[in-house]
Amino acid sequence: MASPFSRRLLLRRLLTTARSRSHSLLLSSSSNCPRRCSPLLETSVALNLGRDDGFLFPSRATMPLRLPSVSRVFFSTRTSELDEAQGPAVIDYRSLLSEDEFHRLADATIHDLQEKFEEYGDSVQIDGYDIDYGNQVLTLKLGCLGTYVINKQTPNRQIWLSSPVSGPARFDWDVATNSWMYRRTKVNLLQVLEEELEQLCGKPIDLS
């Protein structure tokens, strides 16, 4: 029969073996699933020694073992919004041109066009060619080819054109070029009329 000392030695060896295996299993589990395992792992380890009828025996105690929690860090990148392409600043031509100055420039342009149209009519053979000016409105009739209407628009400081080719357009006085400019296409009034009349009548006209 084994002595109490031998039993005690055997129990200590069993305790050491159990601790070693528990530790190995714990490390193996944490290494295989470092992100899936719960931060709080419980392992049953024989910690206390109790007595039963004079014999030592290992008692099972549950001790929580806390591991450093592994959390995923998500980085969100915010794409910078592209600024919308800003167009040129809107120019208030009424503030750049007084009403008296507007009438002087617009009247001079329209009267000059009237004279040039009359001269041009003598050089082309267009049925229904006619020129009329009244109430500050200049009308150029080209028979079946269409009719041009040119008039002043004082509140906006503009000259308005109605063309059978290009349709309606509004021209502002451009100080840099000393001409009536259509802001959308950057062409001036005289240029538009020269190109279109040559296209319709088949003969060039110089309005400058």
Beta strands, then each sheet from edge to edge (+ up, - down):
strand 1: 40-52
strand 2: 55-66
strand 3: 129-134
strand 4: 137-142
strand 5: 147-153
strand 6: 158-163
strand 7: 167-174
strand 8: 179-182
strand 9: 187-188
sheet 1: 1+ 2-
sheet 2: 3+ 4- 5+ 6- 7+ 8- 9+
end
